[in-house]
């Protein structure tokens, strides 16, 4: 695995860096301050990285156990963000990703790309 981040600490570090660095930098450059509301607005993105990248970074039984916690955190973050019709699709995508990691799919190396695609679609629906 690249960068040697094959544990929960690496997963948290990757999620935090991917979620907060660029949005906070852009928000600060534009407004000259950072608000707590903006940081809370980014929590669903953080938990989506935490959930969708768990099977990629930790493709072992410990990662599968951790994914039970991460899917719960992601769903709580979704419902704390806003509730509308698109949330049904986000829940379906997250259930598909959750089930996909427990099955040996015949898609091989494309499985990781499918996780990233499901995350992208979920975030687009969430922040449309």
C-alpha positions as CSV (number, residue, x, y, z in Angstrom):
1,X,0.0,0.0,0.0
2,X,1.2,3.5,-0.8
3,X,2.7,5.6,2.0
4,X,2.4,2.8,4.5
5,X,-0.8,4.0,6.1
6,X,-2.4,0.6,6.5
7,X,-3.9,1.1,10.0
8,X,-6.6,3.2,11.7
9,X,-4.2,6.1,12.4
10,X,-3.3,6.3,8.7
11,X,-7.0,6.2,7.8
12,X,-7.8,9.1,10.1
13,X,-4.8,11.1,8.9
14,X,-5.7,10.5,5.3
15,X,-9.4,11.5,5.9
16,X,-8.4,14.6,7.8
17,X,-5.9,15.8,5.2
18,X,-8.2,15.0,2.3
19,X,-11.2,16.7,4.0
20,X,-9.8,19.8,5.7
21,X,-6.7,21.1,3.9
22,X,-8.0,22.4,0.6
23,X,-11.5,23.5,1.7
24,X,-10.1,25.4,4.7
25,X,-7.4,27.0,2.7
26,X,-9.9,28.2,0.1
27,X,-12.4,29.4,2.7
28,X,-9.7,31.3,4.6
29,X,-8.3,32.9,1.4
30,X,-11.8,34.0,0.4
31,X,-13.1,35.2,3.8
32,X,-10.0,35.8,6.1
33,X,-11.5,33.6,8.9
34,X,-12.7,30.1,9.6
35,X,-16.0,29.4,11.3
36,X,-17.0,26.5,13.4
37,X,-20.1,26.2,11.2
38,X,-17.9,25.6,8.2
39,X,-15.9,22.9,9.9
40,X,-19.1,21.1,11.0
41,X,-20.3,21.4,7.4
42,X,-17.3,19.4,6.4
43,X,-17.9,16.5,8.8
44,X,-19.9,14.4,6.3
45,X,-17.0,14.6,3.9
46,X,-14.6,13.5,6.6
47,X,-16.8,10.5,7.5
48,X,-17.3,9.6,3.9
49,X,-13.5,9.4,3.4
50,X,-13.4,7.4,6.7
51,X,-16.1,5.0,5.4
52,X,-15.3,4.6,1.7
53,X,-11.6,4.3,2.2
54,X,-11.6,1.7,5.0
55,X,-11.8,-1.3,2.6
56,X,-9.1,0.3,0.4
57,X,-6.6,1.1,3.2
58,X,-7.4,-1.8,5.5
59,X,-8.5,-4.7,3.3
60,X,-8.3,-7.2,6.2
61,X,-10.7,-8.5,8.8
62,X,-9.9,-5.7,11.2
63,X,-10.9,-3.2,8.4
64,X,-14.1,-5.0,8.0
65,X,-14.9,-4.7,11.7
66,X,-13.9,-1.0,11.6
67,X,-16.3,-0.5,8.6
68,X,-19.2,-1.3,10.8
69,X,-18.3,1.7,13.0
70,X,-17.5,3.9,10.0
71,X,-20.8,3.2,8.2
72,X,-22.7,4.2,11.4
73,X,-20.7,7.4,11.8
74,X,-21.2,8.2,8.1
75,X,-25.0,7.7,8.4
76,X,-25.2,9.8,11.5
77,X,-23.2,12.6,9.7
78,X,-25.6,12.4,6.7
79,X,-28.7,12.8,8.9
80,X,-27.1,15.6,10.8
81,X,-26.3,17.5,7.6
82,X,-29.7,17.7,6.0
83,X,-32.5,15.3,5.0
84,X,-34.1,15.3,1.6
85,X,-35.0,12.9,-1.2
86,X,-31.3,12.4,-2.2
87,X,-30.5,10.8,1.1
88,X,-32.2,7.6,0.0
89,X,-29.6,7.3,-2.8
90,X,-26.8,8.0,-0.5
91,X,-28.0,5.3,1.9
92,X,-28.3,2.9,-1.0
93,X,-24.7,3.7,-2.2
94,X,-23.3,3.3,1.3
95,X,-25.1,0.0,1.7
96,X,-23.8,-1.2,-1.6
97,X,-20.2,-0.2,-0.6
98,X,-20.6,-1.9,2.8
99,X,-21.8,-5.2,1.2
100,X,-19.2,-5.0,-1.6
101,X,-16.4,-5.3,0.9
102,X,-17.8,-8.5,2.3
103,X,-18.1,-10.2,-1.1
104,X,-15.4,-11.3,-3.4
105,X,-16.5,-9.5,-6.4
106,X,-15.4,-10.5,-9.9
107,X,-14.5,-7.0,-10.7
108,X,-11.0,-7.4,-9.3
109,X,-8.9,-4.2,-9.3
110,X,-11.9,-2.1,-10.2
111,X,-13.4,-2.6,-6.7
112,X,-11.3,0.3,-5.3
113,X,-12.4,2.5,-8.1
114,X,-16.0,1.6,-7.4
115,X,-15.6,2.8,-3.8
116,X,-14.2,6.1,-4.9
117,X,-17.0,6.5,-7.5
118,X,-19.6,5.8,-4.9
119,X,-18.1,8.3,-2.6
120,X,-18.0,10.9,-5.3
121,X,-21.6,10.4,-6.2
122,X,-22.7,10.5,-2.6
123,X,-20.9,13.8,-2.0
124,X,-22.3,15.3,-5.2
125,X,-25.8,14.3,-4.1
126,X,-25.2,15.6,-0.6
127,X,-23.8,19.0,-1.5
128,X,-25.8,19.6,-4.8
